Amino acid sequence: MLEIKENISLKDYTTFHIGGPARYFVVANDLEELQEALASAKKNKLEFFILGGGSNILVSDQGFAGVVIKLNNSYVKIKNNTAEIGAGTALSKAIGETLGAGLLGLEWAAGIPGTVGGAVHNNAGAYGGEMSQSVKEVGVIRSEKIKRLKNKDCCFGYRTSFLKEASSSGKKNLDIIFLVILELKKAAAEAIEQAKATIRENIKKRDSKFNGFSAGSAFKNIELSESKIKEFKNKFSELSDQFVEYKKIPSAWLIDQCDLKGKTIGGAKVSEEHAGIIINTGQASAEDVIMLISFIKQQVRDKFGIQLQEEIEYIGF
């Protein structure tokens, strides 16, 4: 039987270490408990939120007035070059077990503190890789029925998917991810060892950027057409030719050009190591972060005429 707790602080369940209490809090360890928790929320006409690793989100200072369901179904089943993974599985575990089985495809995600389900929901990516490259199927609960979605059904885009767009469009939690099937690549022992060395280097890089409580990158990078980015380069010659080649402007570059590294509002601070990251220096409120995000967006808009979009999701606002 599910244990339903009340007024549980969400600070301890997010990488930002920010947020008020959940009115109700439930841990679901498997599909049956997840279905039970969803049925209970529906019966009591309560809004619910599925919590994974707690990264990439900002929780309101007032908390969440419904049911927070902490998905904890953690397992990896490998057959040939495919891996069935519980949505609540930490990315670090998924990477370790797939590499151990001689499979490549997830090494780019090393150091990301989220879960596999959350990574699919957001189409997480880093170092040239992203979840959409490996997803074969996604198991979801839709209107209390179990469905299997193919990769194309997920409509993956840059740091988004159909799953994410639907859940934030007013059709709250249309699809609840409970398992993910990845198609990976068999590799020789030498390639696996090379991947492990790359992982160690990438984790060092991440550690140098993420040196405080944060939700990861605060903003999406800006994707432009070839003509638009050349037009931008003509106006702002300091833009790297590499960014022009990839037709993408890092949000961190835009923020850095506005001289905002180290900018602080309350306990929220723009990282001095990486301008795209907002850090909780210890006592930041969600309001501090919101105000800093608003200030950053205004400064970038005034200087470059570009509207930044948040990569983090707002919960309880």
Order of alpha helices (4+ residues) and beta strands (2+ residues): beta-beta-alpha-beta-beta-beta-beta-beta-alpha-beta-alpha-beta-beta-beta-beta-alpha-beta-beta-alpha-beta-alpha-alpha-beta-alpha-beta-beta-beta-alpha-beta
